[in-house]
Amino acid sequence: MLVIVAPGQGAQAPGFLTPWLEIPGLADRLSAWSEIVGLDLIAYGTTASAEEIRDTAVAQPLLVAAGIASAEALTGTVGAEGALSGAIADVAGVVAGHSVGEFTAAVLAGVFTPEQALTLIRERGQGMAKASAVTATGMTAVLGGDEAEVLAALERHGLTPANRNGAGQIVAGGTVEALEALKADPPARARLIPLSVAGAFHTHHMAPAVDQLRSAAAAVTPADPRTRLLQNADGAVVGSGAEFLSRLIDQVAGPVRWDLCMNTMAELGVTAMIELVPGGTLTGLARRALRGVRTVALKTPDDLDAARDLIKEETGR
């Protein structure tokens, strides 16, 4: 069984969209989506600096647009309205996204149109950027160490395990002061890596953004998923579009349990994973936590042939 996954914030890098613009129709697609989000997605994906695309209000629409565009390139549905979710349902038994990647996954499953997802993510990104400006907050990846000891250290310093990613990785979110205290008093045998994000996402610091997203979501009528769609709160397969949208709203201020998503993938019998642009993070976790699962990370169009070969080997299509 094949799972297609979409990465979350922090996966972006300067210029990562440049080679994808060579695919016919993709630049036009991104230009149209730029109008929806009020940002020049092509400029941000090609010439913008790392600091510019670190901005939450920029990074989130950029990542969702890039993920959808690469999925259309993979399935040959660039610009074919309504065709993407059917093409994905034909080949992927499961889809999932990490944090903001959940909006990309919802498009793959047919819960949202690309335009609906980008309208929502514009509000989510702006709301989270505003919430991040209230207090100086951030996130630090904690790699290794005993899980119970890591969680105890985070609690001791008033931090939230905002992402529990599996494969020995937990991301702490909280105030800059609390993160500095963790740095001075780290868990035994753990390595700390500050992340290039602009706030403590998926913690109580994001509560103001929940209301902004909920208000925007009132104008969206989601469809039910056309394939299995996993959700970050608990790794559950969610069969209702309305329930998935409600969960996405709450997830803004709630921890991401990617470890539980991977547990569900294992239980469902996933044997292969394709990660959409900018790929690498989630396939890296899978190689450590889902041993034996074959992976392809889409980074440039040169990776499309390997991904299509994997689809053919898994599905015969």
C-alpha positions in Angstrom: 0.0 0.0 0.0 1.2 3.5 -1.0 1.0 6.5 1.3 1.5 10.0 -0.1 2.6 12.6 2.5 3.1 16.4 2.6 5.7 18.0 4.8 5.2 20.8 7.3 6.7 24.2 8.1 10.5 24.3 8.2 10.9 22.1 5.2 11.1 25.1 2.8 14.5 26.3 1.5 15.4 29.3 -0.7 14.9 28.5 -4.4 13.2 25.2 -3.9 10.5 25.8 -6.5 12.8 27.0 -9.3 13.2 23.7 -11.2 9.5 23.0 -10.9 8.6 26.0 -13.0 9.9 24.2 -16.1 6.9 21.9 -16.0 4.3 23.2 -18.5 1.4 24.9 -16.8 2.9 25.0 -13.3 3.9 28.7 -13.3 0.3 29.6 -14.4 -1.1 27.5 -11.6 1.1 29.2 -9.0 0.3 32.6 -10.4 -3.4 32.0 -10.0 -3.0 30.7 -6.5 -0.9 33.8 -5.7 -4.0 35.9 -6.3 -5.9 33.9 -3.7 -3.2 34.1 -0.9 -2.1 37.7 -1.7 1.5 36.7 -2.2 3.8 36.2 -5.1 4.4 32.5 -4.6 6.7 32.2 -7.6 9.0 34.9 -6.2 9.0 33.5 -2.7 9.7 30.0 -4.1 12.6 31.1 -6.3 14.4 34.3 -5.3 13.3 35.0 -1.7 15.8 34.6 1.2 15.6 32.1 4.0 14.4 34.8 6.4 11.7 35.9 4.0 10.2 32.4 3.7 10.6 31.8 7.4 7.7 34.2 7.9 4.7 32.1 8.9 2.3 34.0 6.8 4.5 33.3 3.8 5.8 29.8 4.6 2.4 28.1 5.0 0.7 29.2 1.7 4.0 28.5 -0.1 4.3 25.0 1.3 0.7 24.1 0.5 0.9 25.5 -3.0 4.1 23.7 -3.6 2.8 20.4 -2.3 -0.4 20.6 -4.5 1.6 21.6 -7.5 4.0 18.7 -7.2 1.1 16.3 -6.7 -0.4 17.6 -10.0 2.9 17.2 -11.7 3.2 13.6 -10.4 -0.2 12.6 -11.5 -0.3 14.6 -14.8 -3.2 16.7 -13.7 -1.7 20.2 -13.8 -4.5 22.7 -14.3 -7.1 19.9 -14.7 -9.7 21.1 -12.2 -11.1 18.4 -10.0 -8.8 15.7 -11.4 -6.2 15.5 -8.7 -8.1 13.8 -6.0 -9.4 11.1 -8.3 -5.9 10.4 -9.6 -4.5 10.2 -6.0 -7.4 7.9 -4.9 -6.5 5.6 -7.8 -3.0 5.0 -6.5 -2.7 5.9 -2.8 -4.3 3.9 -0.1 -3.5 6.6 2.4 -2.6 10.3 2.5 -1.4 12.4 5.4 0.3 15.7 6.0 2.5 17.0 8.9 1.0 20.2 10.4 0.3 22.6 7.6 0.8 19.7 5.2 -2.6 18.4 6.4 -4.2 21.0 4.2 -2.3 19.6 1.2 -3.3 16.1 2.2 -6.9 17.2 2.4 -6.7 18.4 -1.2 -5.2 15.1 -2.3 -8.1 13.3 -0.6 -10.7 15.6 -2.2 -11.9 17.2 1.0 -10.9 20.7 -0.3 -10.3 22.1 -3.7 -6.9 23.7 -4.0 -8.6 27.1 -3.9 -10.4 26.3 -0.7 -7.3 25.0 1.0 -5.3 28.1 0.0 -8.0 30.4 1.2 -8.0 28.6 4.6 -4.2 28.5 4.8 -4.0 32.2 4.1 -6.1 32.8 7.2 -4.2 30.2 9.3 -0.8 31.6 8.4 -1.8 35.2 9.1 -3.4 34.2 12.4 -0.4 32.2 13.5 1.9 35.0 12.5 -0.1 37.4 14.6 -0.2 35.0 17.6 3.6 34.5 17.3 4.1 38.3 17.5 2.5 38.5 21.0 5.3 36.7 22.8 8.8 35.7 21.7 8.4 32.0 21.2 10.1 29.2 19.2 10.7 25.5 18.8 13.6 23.2 19.4 14.0 19.6 18.2 15.1 17.2 20.8 16.7 14.1 19.3 17.4 11.0 21.2 17.3 10.5 24.9 14.8 8.5 26.9 11.3 9.6 25.9 9.9 9.8 29.4 12.9 11.8 30.5 12.6 14.2 27.6 8.9 14.8 28.3 9.7 15.3 32.0 12.3 17.9 31.1 9.9 19.8 28.8 7.3 19.8 31.6 9.9 21.0 34.1 10.7 24.0 31.9 7.1 24.8 31.0 7.4 23.7 27.4 5.0 21.7 25.2 5.9 18.6 23.2 4.4 20.3 20.1 5.5 17.6 17.7 6.0 14.0 18.6 7.5 12.8 15.4 8.6 9.3 16.2 12.1 7.9 15.5 13.4 9.5 18.7 12.4 13.1 17.8 10.2 15.4 19.9 9.9 19.1 19.1 9.5 21.4 22.1 7.5 24.6 21.8 7.4 27.6 24.1 8.9 30.9 25.1 12.4 31.8 24.1 13.3 31.9 27.8 12.0 28.4 28.4 13.9 27.1 25.4 17.1 28.7 26.7 16.5 27.0 30.0 16.1 23.7 28.3 19.4 24.3 26.4 21.1 24.9 29.7 19.5 21.8 31.3 19.0 19.3 28.5 17.7 15.7 28.9 20.5 13.1 29.2 21.8 11.7 25.9 19.7 14.1 23.9 20.8 16.5 21.2 19.0 19.9 20.8 18.5 21.6 17.4 16.7 25.1 17.3 14.3 25.1 14.4 13.9 27.9 11.8 10.3 28.7 12.6 8.8 32.0 13.8 6.7 30.8 16.8 5.7 28.0 19.1 3.2 26.3 16.8 0.8 23.7 18.1 0.9 25.1 21.6 -1.4 27.3 23.6 0.4 30.3 22.3 -1.5 29.7 19.0 -4.9 29.9 20.6 -5.8 33.3 19.0 -5.3 31.8 15.5 -7.9 29.1 16.2 -10.7 31.7 16.1 -9.4 33.3 12.9 -9.3 29.9 11.1 -12.7 28.9 12.5 -14.3 32.1 11.1 -12.8 31.5 7.6 -13.8 27.8 7.7 -17.5 28.8 8.1 -17.6 29.6 4.4 -16.2 26.2 3.3 -18.2 23.1 2.7 -15.8 20.1 2.7 -16.3 16.9 0.9 -15.7 13.5 2.4 -12.3 11.9 1.6 -11.9 9.7 -1.4 -9.1 7.7 0.2 -7.9 7.1 3.7 -6.9 10.4 5.3 -4.9 10.5 8.5 -5.2 13.3 11.1 -2.4 14.6 13.3 -4.2 14.7 16.6 -4.2 11.0 17.1 -3.3 9.3 13.8 -6.9 8.4 13.1 -8.4 7.7 9.7 -11.1 10.3 9.4 -13.9 9.5 7.0 -15.9 12.8 7.3 -14.7 16.0 5.6 -16.6 18.1 8.2 -14.9 16.2 11.0 -11.5 16.6 9.4 -12.0 20.4 9.0 -13.1 20.7 12.6 -9.9 18.8 13.7 -7.7 21.0 11.5 -9.0 24.1 13.3 -8.3 22.6 16.8 -4.9 21.3 15.6 -3.6 24.8 15.3 -3.1 24.9 19.1 -2.8 21.2 19.7 0.3 18.9 19.5 1.1 17.0 16.3 1.4 13.2 16.8 3.2 12.2 13.7 4.4 9.2 15.6 0.8 8.0 15.8 0.2 8.7 12.1 3.2 6.4 11.3 1.8 3.8 13.7 -1.5 3.8 11.7 0.4 3.5 8.5 2.1 0.4 9.8 -1.2 -1.0 11.0 -2.7 -0.4 7.6 0.2 -2.2 5.9 1.9 0.7 4.1 4.8 -0.5 2.1 5.8 2.6 0.2 5.9 6.4 0.7 6.1 9.4 -1.6 6.8 12.7 0.0 5.7 15.8 -1.9 7.8 19.0 -2.4 9.9 20.0 -0.5 10.5 16.3 0.3 13.0 14.7 2.7 11.8 15.3 6.3 9.0 12.7 6.5 10.7 10.1 4.4 13.7 10.5 6.7 11.5 9.7 9.7 9.9 6.8 7.9 13.3 5.2 7.1 13.9 5.0 10.9 10.4 4.3 12.2 8.9 2.3 9.3 11.7 -0.1 8.5 11.3 -1.8 5.1 9.0 0.9 3.7 10.3 2.1 0.3 10.5 5.9 0.0 10.8 8.6 -2.6 11.1 12.3 -1.7 10.2 14.8 -4.4 12.8 17.6 -4.3 13.2 18.4 -8.0 11.4 17.1 -11.2 14.2 14.7 -11.6 12.6 12.7 -8.8 9.2 12.2 -10.6 10.3 9.1 -12.6 11.4 7.3 -9.4 8.1 8.2 -7.8 6.1 7.0 -10.8 8.1 3.8 -10.9 7.2 3.3 -7.2 3.5 3.9 -7.9 3.6 1.3 -10.8 5.4 -1.2 -8.6 2.9 -0.8 -5.8 -0.3 -0.5 -7.8 0.4 -1.8 -11.3 -0.7 1.7 -12.7 
